[in-house]
Structures are given as C-alpha cells and as structure tokens.
Amino acid sequence: MNNRDIEWHGKKLEVIRRELESGQLNALRELLPDEVIRPVCEDGGYYFRTRLLTPLVTIFHMLSAAISREGSFQSAWHMSGQVGRSGALSGARRRLPLAIWEGLHAWMMREIEQESHGQDRWRGHRMIGLDGTFVSMSDEPELAEHFGRWNSKHGASRFPQARIVVAFNLKSLVNVAHKADRCRASEKELGRKVTICLKAGDVAVFDRLYSGANLYAEYQRVGIEFIGRAHACLKVERLKTIESFSSKDKVVELPIDPRYLREDPALPKTVTVRMIKTTAKVEGRRESFWVATSLLDPQRYPITEIISWQKKRWKVETLIEEMKIWLGADILRSKTAEGIYKEIHARIIGLNLIHWLILKAAEKHGQEPERLSVSSALRLAASYRLKMSTAAGWQLPLLYEQMLERIAKARVIFRPDRLEPRMRKREPRNYPRLRITRSEWRKANIMTP
C-alpha cells in the first residue's frame, strides 16, 4: 500500500468514525455529552489511541443495546447504520475497563443530584430503597464456573445466574448504587457493600432480609438511617421499652446476639430502635407487623410518614422489572465474566438515562416523575434517535425539546394497591426440554451421506 492509498484509507476511517460518533443515541447525548467521556477515561487511567471504535462509540453502542427492544449488541450496531465487525466490537468492549462504567455512573449521580435542588429528598434525607434479584446469561463454561447455577427445589438452574443488590432513590427513581456477584453470594453481604456506598444521612428502606439488631448497629455506625420491616420472630412486647408514644409506637432497646459480638467486638451490646406497628395487605390478606426505624423523633418523623415510606419500598420491585424486562437485563448477552459486569453497568446507566429524561420532562412541563411512563420514554428515545441522526445541527435542540414534551404527555394511571396474580394465562409451547447444548445436539443429529 503506497502513501496515497494510506492517506485515502485514513480519511475513510475518519469519515466512518465521525459518522458513528454523530449517529449514535442522539436522543441521550444531551445528557451524556462527548466531552464527559474522555475525562472519565483519563480519571480511570485508560489512555487509548485513535481507533475506529473509540470509547465514545463503544459506550453508546452498549447503551444502545440496553435501550433497544431487541437488546443484542449486533442489533445496536445495525441501528447505527453499520454492518459486520462483530469481532472488532467484541474487542472494543473488552478493552474498555470496568472503571470507566463506574466513573460514568458516579458522574451521572452527581449531575442528577445537583439538578434536583433538594427535590429528591424527604426532610433532608435521601430515601434509598434496597432489594436483590437474579439475572441470567448464556450457558458458557467460563460463566458457569464464575457465577454458578442456582439450586432450588426443582434442581439446578439451566443457565448461570448472577445475584445483584440494587439501591434506588425512591423520589428520583434513579439507581444510586449496586453490587453484583456469583449467584451463591450472600444477599446480606452484598447489601452491606451497597450501604457502604451510601452517604451519611441517607435512609435505607428495606424488607426483612436486611433487618436484624447487628445490621441496625452497622447501618448507624456508617451514618445510615433505616426503615425496615422487623423480623417475624422478634417478640417486640418482651423488649425493654425506653419511651412509649402510643400502643403502636415506641422506642425499645434491642439486644445484639452474642455470636455477632464475637465476630465483631466493635458492635454495641444493644441498639436503640423505634418500633411502629402497622397493617397491610400481603397476598390479599390483612396482616399486622412491626416496622423498625432509627428515626426516633415522633415530631420530626410522624408515624404516618414512616409507614408510607415502608409501603413505597415496593417501587424498587417496579424499577427492577424495568431494568430486567424493558432494558433486557433479565438475560445478559456477554460471554465473559468481566463482560457481564460491564453489561450490568450499561443496563443500569441506560435505565438512569431514561429516568433522567423523565425528570427533565417532568420539571419542564410541571408533571410528577412517578406518573410518567418509562416504556413510552424508551420508545420515544429510540424514535428520536433516528430523527436526530439525520437532522441538521440547528434542528437538534428543537427535536430534543419536542421529545421532552411528548415524554411529559405520556402519563400513566395512578393505581394504588394494585395487585397482579403471578400466574400464566397463555399456554406454554409443548416442546421437550433440551438437556444438552445446541452444538452437541447438532453433532448428534447431523445427516451424513
């Protein structure tokens, strides 16, 4: 190849690179601008030479895969107007360090918090909903070895699974922290790692799994307040009462089990907790239970508001559903363990970008963020991505404002105490279960002359 050919080839690559960088996910580039990504790469110690698939292209390619309904990496590549190069794409995703995704998530959290102007808080606290879930992935030997398979009463799962614990701001509905590990990892331990990432003064709202006297002491030791359903075996009536506000609201002294004191001598022998008795419908039946909280002042933290936040914890279930179903995190596509962790980050950042769009649309058009449709925002972002990739530069701000206006109009009906049965109505297909890999089946059933 002579110098003239090399120069022509370089110009062609530059044209393709500009096409890729300018045509990917324009609907969200206003939130995650190009000038943010390079400093994040430098802060993460990642220095790269100029390639066709720059970090900017790779990041938006993975975010496109998260936001697109099909969810595959190849479909996101085709949506950007390109074909082929699947090997190059895989290499680009592999080169991009996990620290870059962590840096982008941290930057986004700072930006959203600054824009909220305190609107994402209750009485000066961020209200953080905490819960865990599983995600599935391809049946690859490396993934099965690293993540393992979950055993249940029906036997081992057919595919490797990862356990994730997520923490969402219950007012802004954005993810503030998450931790992922093997499927057999303790959800309590992952929950501990997530709470360490929270800020002093945050209020963690959780279910019974994250409750316990030793855990309450650990939360308070790092400056985290909490609201959570007390364990069913706890006999509140037998505890020492320090102060009683009513028959259903009192401050008690909760002893810590000696085994936890042996494991961690820094723990106190007792922890002071406010116990509130409430009733709620659980699976269609009215049930009474105690809610434990470290917010002891009944004047500053009324009992009705504490109970309402315990009910709002169920928003986390909806947010997990959005992440797994609408952004395709239920079944991840990567073939390596590191790729799975990166893909989880990409899906969560994609979900946060959509909720950030909703927050901006709600603020601009005077709507409540909780009443705006996430599925509509996803579809509108995908639709305006195509419009904005071919529009003139002067039209981009107008199209962006138009998208926000339409997101603000996509309201959902307020349905309190909605309950849906976990049952199937449509009959499953009557295909036999495949108990070997597809490649093994093909080898066994190939027709030879």
Secondary structure, DSSP 4 states (H G I P E B T S, - for coil): --HHHHHHHHHHHHHHHHHHHHHS-HHHHTTS-HHHHHHHHHHTT------SS-HHHHHHHHHHHHHSSS--HHHHHHHTT----HHHHHHHHHHS-HHHHHHHHHHHHHHHHHHHTTTT-BTTB-EEEEEEEEEE----HHHHHHH---EETTEE-SS-EEEEEEEEETTT--EEEEEEEETTS-HHHHHHHHHHTSPTT-EEEE-GGG--HHHHHHHHHTT-EEEEEPPTT--GGGSEEEEEEETTEEEEEEEPPHHHHHH-TTS-SEEEEEEEEEEEEETTEEEEEEEEES---TTTS-HHHHHHHHHHTTHHHHHHHIIIIIS-TTB---SSHHHHHHHHHHHHHHHHHHHHHHHHHHHHHT--GGGB-HHHHHHHHHHHHHHHHHS-GGGHHHHHHHHHHHHHH-B----TT--------SPPP-PPP--S-HHHHHHHH----
